[in-house]
Amino acid sequence: MRRGASALLWGLGFWLLAYPSWAEDDFQIWKTLEMKKRLGGTWELFFRPEIRIRDDASELFYHEYRQGVRFKPSKHLVLGLNYLFARNKGASGKTLDEHAGEFDYTPQGSWGRFNLSMRGRVAIRTLQRSAGEQEFQLRFMPKIAYPTRIGSRKVAPYLAEDLFYDYSRDAWNQHRFFVGAAFPLGKRMGAEFELDAYYMAQGQRSARKDWNTNHTLGTRLSVQW
């Protein structure tokens, strides 16, 4: 039962050893809270605020609020409609506000002991302080998880990769590699709690077409009624 979890952790170890020097990279912390409300057996409302801290975890530079509805017509498919507001402080100190409408399409299933999913996302974005035109973005996020137990506690280690395609640049301009684990925390006051802790390497392509990398430790606390 533990071989799948060990394989995921070994994969992280090899990736870290192979990765270039971190000397010029930034260390960040991302914190997310997700609140979900079931509506019957197939619908779900959610609200998901997030903050991000950069410059070696010393400066709060970004916060976002994503909310929407999810529809689960079967155990193998999840559909979602979201609205996102985000405020990002650039290197110059000026803020950039973003408004986006998103459509999510997530087929999912299992292969032996592994859970597999592939979230696709189409976003129509409006960035203030830019030309003011709408921009289209595609995202694809394959994920593999291995639910198991460590002692008496359930845990689901996983690997995932979030890929971004920006139509305004006509380029793949960002990717996020995740390794983490989800820990159910049980039920309290009629709600189910879960903690997701992860390491994420974020590669971003600049307008000059070079790449920089951020190394992030993140947590997501999920509360579901």
C-alpha positions as CSV (number, residue, x, y, z in Angstrom):
1,M,0.0,0.0,0.0
2,R,2.9,2.4,0.7
3,R,4.8,1.7,-2.5
4,G,2.9,4.3,-4.5
5,A,3.5,7.0,-1.9
6,S,7.2,6.1,-1.8
7,A,7.4,6.4,-5.6
8,L,5.9,9.9,-5.5
9,L,8.4,11.0,-2.8
10,W,11.3,9.4,-4.7
11,G,10.2,11.3,-7.8
12,L,10.4,14.6,-5.8
13,G,13.9,13.7,-4.5
14,F,15.3,13.1,-8.0
15,W,13.7,16.2,-9.3
16,L,15.2,18.4,-6.6
17,L,18.7,16.9,-7.1
18,A,18.5,17.5,-10.8
19,Y,17.2,21.1,-10.5
20,P,19.6,24.0,-11.2
21,S,21.0,26.2,-8.4
22,W,18.4,28.2,-6.5
23,A,20.7,31.1,-5.9
24,E,18.8,33.6,-8.0
25,D,15.3,32.2,-7.4
26,D,12.7,33.5,-5.0
27,F,11.1,31.6,-2.1
28,Q,7.4,32.3,-1.5
29,I,4.6,31.2,0.7
30,W,1.0,30.7,-0.5
31,K,-2.0,30.2,1.8
32,T,-5.5,29.3,0.7
33,L,-8.8,28.7,2.4
34,E,-11.6,27.0,0.5
35,M,-15.1,26.9,1.8
36,K,-17.6,24.6,0.0
37,K,-21.3,24.0,0.4
38,R,-23.0,21.0,-1.1
39,L,-26.4,21.5,-2.9
40,G,-27.8,18.1,-3.2
41,G,-25.7,15.3,-4.6
42,T,-24.4,17.0,-7.8
43,W,-24.0,20.7,-7.1
44,E,-21.5,22.6,-5.0
45,L,-20.9,26.3,-4.3
46,F,-17.4,27.5,-3.2
47,F,-15.4,30.5,-2.1
48,R,-11.6,30.4,-2.2
49,P,-9.5,33.3,-1.0
50,E,-5.7,33.1,-1.3
51,I,-2.7,35.3,-0.3
52,R,0.9,35.0,-1.6
53,I,4.1,36.3,0.1
54,R,7.3,36.8,-2.0
55,D,10.9,38.1,-1.6
56,D,12.0,35.1,0.6
57,A,8.6,35.2,2.4
58,S,8.9,38.8,3.5
59,E,6.4,40.8,1.3
60,L,2.7,40.3,0.8
61,F,2.3,41.0,-2.9
62,Y,-0.8,39.2,-4.1
63,H,-4.3,38.2,-3.1
64,E,-7.2,36.7,-5.0
65,Y,-10.8,35.7,-4.5
66,R,-12.2,32.9,-6.6
67,Q,-15.9,31.8,-6.3
68,G,-18.2,29.7,-8.3
69,V,-20.3,26.7,-8.8
70,R,-19.4,23.1,-9.6
71,F,-21.5,20.4,-11.2
72,K,-20.7,16.7,-10.9
73,P,-22.9,14.8,-13.4
74,S,-21.0,11.6,-12.6
75,K,-18.0,10.4,-10.5
76,H,-15.8,10.7,-13.6
77,L,-16.5,14.4,-14.5
78,V,-16.6,17.8,-12.7
79,L,-17.7,21.0,-14.5
80,G,-17.2,24.5,-13.0
81,L,-18.0,28.1,-13.6
82,N,-15.9,30.6,-11.6
83,Y,-15.3,34.4,-11.2
84,L,-11.9,35.5,-10.1
85,F,-10.7,38.9,-8.7
86,A,-7.0,39.2,-8.1
87,R,-4.7,42.1,-7.1
88,N,-1.0,41.8,-7.8
89,K,1.8,44.2,-6.9
90,G,4.4,44.4,-9.5
91,A,8.2,44.9,-9.0
92,S,7.6,48.7,-9.4
93,G,5.1,48.7,-6.6
94,K,2.1,49.4,-8.8
95,T,-0.9,47.2,-8.5
96,L,-2.5,45.3,-11.3
97,D,-6.2,44.2,-10.9
98,E,-7.5,41.2,-12.7
99,H,-11.1,40.1,-13.4
100,A,-11.7,36.7,-15.0
101,G,-14.5,34.4,-15.9
102,E,-13.4,30.7,-16.0
103,F,-14.8,27.4,-17.2
104,D,-13.4,24.2,-15.7
105,Y,-13.7,20.8,-17.2
106,T,-12.2,17.9,-15.1
107,P,-12.4,14.3,-16.2
108,Q,-11.2,11.9,-13.4
109,G,-10.9,8.3,-12.6
110,S,-8.7,5.6,-11.1
111,W,-5.9,3.3,-12.3
112,G,-5.3,0.6,-9.7
113,R,-4.6,2.4,-6.4
114,F,-4.0,5.7,-8.1
115,N,-6.5,8.5,-8.6
116,L,-6.0,10.4,-11.9
117,S,-7.5,13.7,-13.1
118,M,-6.9,16.3,-15.8
119,R,-8.4,19.7,-15.1
120,G,-8.8,22.0,-18.1
121,R,-9.6,25.7,-17.7
122,V,-10.6,28.3,-20.2
123,A,-10.3,31.9,-18.8
124,I,-11.4,35.3,-20.2
125,R,-9.3,37.8,-18.4
126,T,-9.4,41.6,-18.1
127,L,-6.2,43.2,-16.7
128,Q,-6.5,46.8,-15.5
129,R,-3.6,49.2,-16.0
130,S,-3.0,47.3,-19.3
131,A,-4.5,47.9,-22.7
132,G,-7.8,47.0,-21.1
133,E,-8.6,44.3,-23.7
134,Q,-9.8,40.9,-22.9
135,E,-7.2,38.1,-22.9
136,F,-7.7,34.4,-23.3
137,Q,-5.8,31.8,-21.3
138,L,-5.8,28.0,-21.4
139,R,-4.7,25.8,-18.5
140,F,-4.2,22.1,-18.2
141,M,-3.4,20.4,-14.9
142,P,-2.8,16.6,-14.9
143,K,-2.7,15.1,-11.4
144,I,-1.9,11.7,-9.9
145,A,-2.6,10.9,-6.3
146,Y,-2.2,7.7,-4.1
147,P,-4.6,7.5,-1.2
148,T,-3.2,5.4,1.6
149,R,-2.7,5.4,5.3
150,I,0.2,6.3,7.6
151,G,-0.6,4.5,10.8
152,S,-4.2,5.2,11.5
153,R,-4.3,8.4,9.5
154,K,-5.5,8.7,5.9
155,V,-3.2,10.6,3.5
156,A,-3.1,11.2,-0.2
157,P,0.3,12.2,-1.6
158,Y,0.2,13.5,-5.2
159,L,2.1,15.0,-8.1
160,A,0.6,17.6,-10.4
161,E,1.7,20.0,-13.2
162,D,-0.3,23.2,-14.1
163,L,0.4,24.4,-17.6
164,F,-0.5,27.9,-18.9
165,Y,-1.0,29.0,-22.5
166,D,-1.5,32.7,-23.1
167,Y,-3.2,33.6,-26.4
168,S,-2.1,37.3,-26.2
169,R,1.6,36.1,-26.4
170,D,0.8,32.9,-28.4
171,A,3.0,31.0,-26.0
172,W,3.2,28.6,-23.1
173,N,4.3,31.2,-20.6
174,Q,4.0,29.5,-17.1
175,H,4.1,26.1,-15.5
176,R,3.7,25.0,-11.9
177,F,5.0,21.6,-10.6
178,F,3.5,20.4,-7.4
179,V,4.3,17.6,-5.0
180,G,2.2,17.5,-1.9
181,A,-0.2,15.5,0.3
182,A,-3.8,15.9,1.4
183,F,-4.7,15.0,5.0
184,P,-8.4,14.6,6.0
185,L,-8.8,16.2,9.4
186,G,-12.2,14.8,10.3
187,K,-15.6,16.4,11.1
188,R,-16.3,19.3,13.4
189,M,-19.4,21.3,13.9
190,G,-21.1,19.6,11.0
191,A,-18.2,20.4,8.6
192,E,-15.5,18.2,7.0
193,F,-12.0,19.6,7.2
194,E,-9.0,18.7,5.0
195,L,-5.4,20.1,4.9
196,D,-3.4,20.1,1.6
197,A,0.3,20.9,2.1
198,Y,2.6,21.1,-1.0
199,Y,5.9,22.3,-2.5
200,M,5.6,24.0,-5.9
201,A,8.1,25.1,-8.4
202,Q,6.7,27.9,-10.6
203,G,8.4,28.7,-13.9
204,Q,7.4,32.0,-15.6
205,R,8.3,33.3,-19.0
206,S,9.0,37.0,-19.2
207,A,8.3,39.3,-22.2
208,R,12.0,38.9,-23.1
209,K,11.3,35.1,-23.4
210,D,13.6,34.1,-20.6
211,W,12.5,32.0,-17.6
212,N,12.6,32.6,-13.9
213,T,11.6,30.2,-11.1
214,N,9.9,30.6,-7.7
215,H,10.0,28.0,-5.0
216,T,6.8,27.9,-3.0
217,L,5.6,26.2,0.2
218,G,1.8,26.3,0.3
219,T,-1.2,25.2,2.3
220,R,-4.9,24.9,1.5
221,L,-7.4,24.4,4.3
222,S,-10.7,23.0,2.9
223,V,-14.0,23.2,4.9
224,Q,-17.0,21.5,3.4
225,W,-20.6,21.5,4.6
